Amino acid sequence: MSGVRLEQLTKMYRDPQRGGEVTVLDSIDLTIAAGEFLVLVGPSGCGKSTLLRLIAGLDQPTQGTIWVGDRIVNGLPPKARDIAMVFQSYALYPHLTVYDNLAFGLRRSPQINVGSLLPAPLEATLTRWTRPLPKGLQCSFARERAIHQRVVTIAQMLQIDHLLWRYPKQLSGGQKQRVALGRAMARNPQVFLMDEPLSNLDAKLRTETRGQIVQLQQQLGVTTLYVTHDQTEAMTMGDRIVVLNQGKIQQIAAPLELYQHPANRFVAEFIGSPPMNFLPVTVTATGIQANGWQYPLTQQQQALFGACRERQVWLGIRPEHLRLGTATESAIAVEVAFVESLGHETGLTVHLEHSATPWRVRLSGHHAIGRGDRLYLHPDPAHLHFFDDHSGQRLM
Ligand SMILES: Nc1ncnc2c1ncn2[C@@H]1O[C@H](COP(=O)(O)OP(=O)(O)OP(=O)(O)O)[C@@H](O)[C@H]1O
């Protein structure tokens, strides 16, 4: 399998309204290792699909280089890049059966790399095969047989082998999506690009198919770039996550690293659901304070701020790193605005004194808390995040 390397990849579009050009991707440097599963996340319009389209060859970069393995593919048409793309809309051929949808790319491919996916007991299936060769196709029986083997193998892996003779309109959304995945996999490409492939599925099917994609990717070892809006998919599927905002990479890291050590405020807010809570605070000689609230810092935390006393910074605390307690100087007094009781945990939306932005709290277990209750929250000192108040960069 080949890795993918993007060097200084930039894409600009004409902006007819403003009359100039708008930069959609800005000097992207990104390496996806061979066999890696990399998840790409970012807000709507940040350039995720554009990045995939450039790698697939469906659009041309304004500047920069795209490597697939040791080849620069900038000038190559999509089909010469050995890349398969799976879209949110399944894009199946409605007039072809599942079998022919899976076989379509293989029949058009000049060579089929037979053998890499073949399980042993295929002979029995093959001897039952009585379909005539498709008309007008200049392929030998051996070639069609190799295609058949690949189609059956993929269908078995995705558990759609009982659907091979149905048409797309006779399938459920989840089945269609698995056919679309199968069609991409059948060609045994060097790289998979997946653009929110599960977003049309209901929650249960989504969870199931999510697991299947991860298993298949591990089995096949195909380098994969996967775009999603879904926090759970981002945190559970990839080896690493890349966070994009306004066409710029904000951070690339393993999921937990990203969650525990976000590089800046944007990543801290974007990764995690509910998002991290923020409060502007002033660093004092011994701790931090905001509107009469005082919180002591550990010596290590104090050392971080060094001589920067009286400095304004952003404090960040994740909803699960707040616990209920008594009214002390270091507790944050809040009023409950909204309660979500899920049984195994209780979610709160609360208002702080002197702060217009509500905070989110996640308490494990059930708590008898109602709207309007006054509570005292104690931040977990081991999980405080600090960000520069100008640049938003992480300070610790
Ligand atoms: N052909 C085009 N001409 C002009 N602008 C475009 C074109 N294609 C995309 N854009 C703009 O580029 C920006 C990025 O679009 P893109 O589809 O890559 O975003 P995205 O991150 O995939 O968004 P979403 O999550 O909503 O799918 C958007 O502002 C979009 O309007």
The ligand as an SDF file (V2000), in Angstrom:
LIG
                    3D

 31 33  0  0  0  0  0  0  0  0999 V2000
  -16.3460   24.9970   -7.2890 N   0  0  0  0  0  0  0  0  0  0  0  0
  -16.3170   25.9050   -6.3200 C   0  0  0  0  0  0  0  0  0  0  0  0
  -16.3070   27.2360   -6.6100 N   0  0  0  0  0  0  0  0  0  0  0  0
  -16.2590   28.1610   -5.6340 C   0  0  0  0  0  0  0  0  0  0  0  0
  -16.2040   27.8620   -4.3110 N   0  0  0  0  0  0  0  0  0  0  0  0
  -16.2140   26.5660   -3.9650 C   0  0  0  0  0  0  0  0  0  0  0  0
  -16.2750   25.5210   -4.9370 C   0  0  0  0  0  0  0  0  0  0  0  0
  -16.2610   24.3340   -4.2880 N   0  0  0  0  0  0  0  0  0  0  0  0
  -16.2100   24.6120   -2.9650 C   0  0  0  0  0  0  0  0  0  0  0  0
  -16.1800   25.9600   -2.7690 N   0  0  0  0  0  0  0  0  0  0  0  0
  -16.1060   26.6510   -1.4810 C   0  0  0  0  0  0  0  0  0  0  0  0
  -14.9960   26.1460   -0.7800 O   0  0  0  0  0  0  0  0  0  0  0  0
  -15.2610   26.0830    0.6060 C   0  0  0  0  0  0  0  0  0  0  0  0
  -14.9720   24.6900    1.1080 C   0  0  0  0  0  0  0  0  0  0  0  0
  -15.9160   23.7890    0.5830 O   0  0  0  0  0  0  0  0  0  0  0  0
  -15.9080   22.2480    0.9590 P   0  0  0  0  0  0  0  0  0  0  0  0
  -17.0110   21.5860    0.2340 O   0  0  0  0  0  0  0  0  0  0  0  0
  -14.5360   21.7080    0.7510 O   0  0  0  0  0  0  0  0  0  0  0  0
  -16.2190   22.3260    2.5150 O   0  0  0  0  0  0  0  0  0  0  0  0
  -16.4790   21.1330    3.5530 P   0  0  0  0  0  0  0  0  0  0  0  0
  -15.5210   21.3490    4.6810 O   0  0  0  0  0  0  0  0  0  0  0  0
  -16.4110   19.8150    2.8750 O   0  0  0  0  0  0  0  0  0  0  0  0
  -17.9430   21.4850    4.0240 O   0  0  0  0  0  0  0  0  0  0  0  0
  -19.1420   20.4950    4.4940 P   0  0  0  0  0  0  0  0  0  0  0  0
  -18.7050   19.9360    5.8060 O   0  0  0  0  0  0  0  0  0  0  0  0
  -20.3000   21.4450    4.6230 O   0  0  0  0  0  0  0  0  0  0  0  0
  -19.3290   19.4600    3.4350 O   0  0  0  0  0  0  0  0  0  0  0  0
  -16.7150   26.4920    0.8000 C   0  0  0  0  0  0  0  0  0  0  0  0
  -16.7350   27.8440    1.2060 O   0  0  0  0  0  0  0  0  0  0  0  0
  -17.3050   26.3480   -0.5810 C   0  0  0  0  0  0  0  0  0  0  0  0
  -18.3230   27.2820   -0.7850 O   0  0  0  0  0  0  0  0  0  0  0  0
  1  2  1  0
  2  3  1  0
  2  7  2  0
  3  4  2  0
  4  5  1  0
  5  6  2  0
  6  7  1  0
  6 10  1  0
  7  8  1  0
  8  9  2  0
  9 10  1  0
 10 11  1  0
 11 12  1  0
 11 30  1  0
 12 13  1  0
 13 14  1  0
 13 28  1  0
 14 15  1  0
 15 16  1  0
 16 17  2  0
 16 18  1  0
 16 19  1  0
 19 20  1  0
 20 21  2  0
 20 22  1  0
 20 23  1  0
 23 24  1  0
 24 25  2  0
 24 26  1  0
 24 27  1  0
 28 29  1  0
 28 30  1  0
 30 31  1  0
M  END
$$$$
